[in-house]
Amino acid sequence: MATVPVSQSPTTPIHRLGAVVLSSVESVGDFALFSLGVLRQLAAGRPRRRVMLETMCIVGVGSIPVVVVTGVFIGMVLAVQGYASFHQMGMETRIGSVINSSLVKELGPVLAATMLAGRVGSAMAAELGTMRVTEQIDAIRALGANPLRQLVVPRFLACFLLIPILTIVADTVGIIGGWLFSTWVLDVNSHFYWVHSRSFVTAFDVTTGLIKSVFFGGAIALFSCYHGFHCQGGARGVGRAATVAFVASFIAILALDFFLGLLLDTGYRMAYPVSPSLL
C-alpha cells in the first residue's frame, strides 16, 4: 500500500479545516501560557520606577487628546440623535439622562478602550514585533533577564491602571459636550436637564463602566504584547502583528463588554430585587 509523502500530503478541504482548528487551539494555548507568564512576573515584583513612569506617560498622557476629542463628539452626536425622538414626545429635558447614562455605562469605557487599542496597542505590538525580528528579545533573554518582566509587565500595568482614568476623562468631556450642545444649540432647559440626569444615572452605572474599563485595559495589553512577542516575517510581519493586535483587542473589548454587562446587571438585580409593588 503506497503512502503519501509528508511533503506531498493531500490538501483537501477537510485537511485545511483541521489545520485551521489545530492552529487556533494552539494559538489559544500559547496566549493562555503567555498571560500566565505575565501574571507570574507581575506577582514577582513591580518593575523599575523609571521604566514604569515612562510607559505610563506614553500610554496615559499621550492618549488624553484623542480621548477628549472623541468624547466631546460622541456626547454631541448622542444629543443630536436623541433630541428628535424626545421632542416628538415633549420630553426634551430628559435627553440628558439618556446621554449621560449611555456615556458612563457603555460608550465612555468602550470608546476609551478603542482609542487606547488603536493608538497604544498597535504601537506596542509594532515595537515588540520589531524587537523580535531584530533579535533584541533574544538578546535580553541571553543576558539573563526575563523579557516578559522587562517589556510586557510595565505595559500591562500602564494599560490596566490608567484606562479607568481615561474612561473618566471620556465620560466627563462627553457629558459636557452633550450638555453644551443640548442647551446652547437645541435650547433644552439646563436646570431640568441636570435634574433628570441626576435622578436617572446611578452610582452603579458609573461603577459598571469603570469595572469594564479595567478588563478592557488588561485585554488590550495582553493581546498587543502577545502578537508583538510572536511576530515573524520581517517588516511585513510587524505590520501584520500591529493590525491583528488591534482587531483582536477590539473583538475582546466588545465580547467583554457584553459578558461583563450581563454579569454585572444580573448581580445587581439579585442584590437589589425590584419589589413586586413597584411592578
C-alpha positions in Angstrom: 0.0 0.0 0.0 1.6 3.3 -1.1 2.0 6.0 1.4 1.7 9.7 0.7 5.0 11.6 1.5 4.8 14.3 4.1 5.9 16.9 1.7 3.1 15.9 -0.7 0.3 15.5 1.9 -3.2 16.0 0.5 -4.8 19.4 0.8 -8.4 18.6 0.8 -10.9 20.9 2.5 -11.1 18.5 5.5 -7.3 18.8 5.9 -7.3 22.6 5.6 -10.2 22.8 8.1 -8.3 20.6 10.5 -5.2 22.7 10.1 -7.1 25.8 10.9 -8.7 24.2 14.0 -5.3 22.9 15.3 -3.7 26.3 14.7 -6.5 28.1 16.5 -6.3 25.8 19.5 -2.5 26.1 19.6 -2.8 29.9 19.5 -5.3 29.9 22.4 -2.9 27.7 24.4 0.0 30.0 23.6 -1.9 33.1 24.6 -3.0 31.4 27.9 0.6 30.5 28.7 1.8 34.0 27.8 -0.9 35.6 30.0 0.0 33.3 32.9 3.7 34.2 32.5 2.9 37.9 32.6 0.8 37.5 35.7 3.6 35.4 37.3 6.2 38.0 36.6 3.7 40.7 37.9 3.4 38.8 41.2 7.2 38.5 41.5 7.6 42.3 41.9 7.0 45.6 40.4 9.1 46.9 37.5 11.6 49.7 37.8 10.1 53.1 38.6 11.7 55.0 35.7 10.5 52.4 33.1 7.1 52.4 34.7 6.8 56.2 34.6 7.9 56.4 31.0 5.4 53.8 29.9 2.6 55.4 31.9 3.3 58.8 30.3 3.2 57.3 26.8 0.0 55.3 27.5 -1.9 57.8 29.6 -0.8 61.3 28.9 -0.3 60.7 25.2 -3.9 59.3 24.9 -5.7 62.2 26.5 -6.1 64.4 23.4 -7.7 61.7 21.2 -9.9 60.6 24.1 -11.1 64.2 24.8 -11.9 64.8 21.1 -13.7 61.5 20.8 -15.7 62.0 24.0 -16.8 65.5 23.1 -18.1 64.5 19.7 -19.8 61.4 21.0 -21.7 63.5 23.5 -22.9 65.9 20.9 -23.8 63.0 18.5 -26.0 61.5 21.2 -27.7 64.8 21.7 -28.4 65.2 18.0 -29.7 61.7 17.6 -31.8 61.6 20.7 -33.4 65.1 20.5 -35.8 64.3 17.6 -37.3 61.4 19.4 -37.7 63.2 22.8 -39.0 66.3 21.1 -41.8 64.3 19.5 -42.9 63.2 22.9 -42.4 66.6 24.5 -39.7 65.3 26.8 -36.7 67.3 25.6 -35.4 67.9 29.1 -35.0 64.1 29.7 -32.4 63.8 26.9 -29.6 64.3 29.5 -30.5 61.1 31.3 -30.0 59.1 28.1 -26.8 60.8 27.1 -25.2 60.6 30.5 -26.3 57.0 31.2 -25.1 55.8 27.8 -21.7 57.5 28.3 -20.8 56.4 31.8 -22.1 52.8 31.4 -21.2 51.9 27.8 -19.8 54.4 25.3 -17.3 56.0 27.6 -15.4 52.8 28.5 -15.7 51.3 25.1 -14.5 54.4 23.2 -11.7 55.0 25.6 -10.6 51.4 25.2 -10.9 51.5 21.4 -8.8 54.6 21.2 -6.2 53.0 23.5 -6.2 49.9 21.4 -5.7 51.9 18.2 -3.1 54.3 19.5 -1.2 52.4 22.1 -2.0 48.7 21.4 -0.9 48.8 17.8 2.2 50.7 18.8 3.1 48.2 21.4 2.7 45.3 19.0 4.8 47.0 16.4 7.5 47.9 18.9 7.8 44.4 20.4 7.5 42.9 16.9 10.4 45.0 15.7 12.4 43.8 18.8 11.5 40.2 17.9 12.6 40.3 14.3 15.8 42.2 15.1 16.5 39.6 17.9 16.6 42.1 20.7 14.2 40.0 22.8 16.6 37.0 22.4 19.4 39.2 23.4 17.6 40.2 26.6 17.0 36.5 27.4 20.6 35.7 26.7 21.7 38.3 29.2 19.8 36.5 31.9 16.8 38.8 32.1 13.2 37.8 31.6 11.7 39.6 28.5 8.2 39.4 30.0 9.2 41.2 33.1 11.3 43.8 31.3 9.0 44.5 28.3 5.4 43.3 29.0 4.8 43.9 32.7 5.3 47.7 32.5 3.0 48.0 29.5 0.4 45.7 31.1 0.4 47.8 34.3 0.2 51.1 32.5 -2.9 50.0 30.5 -4.5 48.3 33.4 -4.1 51.2 35.8 -4.6 54.2 33.5 -7.6 53.2 31.4 -10.1 53.9 34.3 -8.7 57.5 34.3 -9.1 57.8 30.6 -12.6 56.5 30.9 -13.4 59.2 33.5 -12.0 61.8 31.1 -14.1 60.4 28.2 -17.2 60.4 30.4 -16.6 63.9 31.6 -16.0 65.6 28.3 -18.8 63.6 26.7 -21.2 64.8 29.4 -20.1 68.4 29.0 -20.3 68.2 25.2 -23.8 66.8 25.3 -24.9 69.3 27.8 -23.5 72.3 25.9 -25.0 71.2 22.6 -28.3 70.4 24.1 -28.6 73.7 26.0 -26.9 76.1 23.6 -28.0 74.7 20.2 -31.1 72.6 20.9 -32.4 75.1 23.5 -33.1 72.5 26.3 -33.6 73.9 29.8 -30.3 73.4 31.6 -31.9 73.0 35.1 -34.2 70.2 34.2 -31.5 68.6 32.0 -29.4 68.1 35.1 -32.4 67.2 37.4 -33.4 64.3 35.2 -29.8 63.2 34.7 -29.2 63.1 38.4 -32.4 61.0 39.0 -31.6 58.6 36.2 -27.9 58.0 36.3 -26.8 56.0 39.4 -23.6 55.1 41.1 -24.0 51.6 39.7 -23.8 52.9 36.2 -20.5 54.7 36.9 -19.1 51.7 38.7 -20.1 49.4 35.9 -18.2 51.5 33.3 -15.1 51.7 35.5 -15.0 47.9 36.2 -15.4 47.2 32.4 -12.5 49.6 31.6 -10.1 47.7 33.9 -10.7 44.4 32.0 -10.5 46.3 28.7 -7.1 47.7 29.5 -5.8 44.3 30.6 -7.0 42.6 27.4 -5.5 45.3 25.2 -2.1 45.0 26.8 -2.1 41.2 26.7 -3.3 40.9 23.1 -1.0 43.6 21.8 2.1 42.3 23.6 1.3 38.7 22.7 1.1 39.4 18.9 4.2 41.6 19.1 6.1 38.9 21.0 5.3 36.2 18.5 5.9 38.3 15.4 7.5 36.7 12.4 8.3 37.6 8.8 10.3 40.8 9.0 8.8 44.2 8.2 5.6 42.7 6.8 5.2 40.6 9.9 5.5 43.7 12.1 2.7 45.4 10.2 0.6 42.3 10.4 1.2 42.0 14.1 0.0 45.6 14.7 -3.1 45.0 12.6 -4.0 41.7 14.2 -3.4 43.1 17.7 -5.9 45.9 17.1 -8.5 43.6 15.6 -8.1 41.1 18.4 -8.3 43.8 21.1 -11.4 45.4 19.6 -13.2 42.0 19.4 -12.1 41.3 23.0 -13.5 44.7 24.1 -16.9 44.0 22.5 -17.0 40.5 23.9 -16.0 41.6 27.4 -18.5 44.5 27.3 -21.3 42.0 26.6 -20.4 39.4 29.2 -19.4 41.8 31.9 -22.5 43.9 31.3 -24.7 40.8 31.6 -22.9 39.6 34.7 -23.0 42.9 36.5 -26.6 43.6 35.7 -27.6 40.1 36.8 -25.6 40.5 40.0 -27.2 43.9 40.7 -30.7 42.6 40.2 -30.0 39.7 42.5 -28.6 42.0 45.2 -31.4 44.7 44.8 -34.5 42.9 43.6 -37.4 45.0 42.5 -40.3 45.0 44.9 -43.5 43.4 43.4 -45.4 46.5 44.5 -43.3 48.6 42.1 -44.1 46.5 39.1 
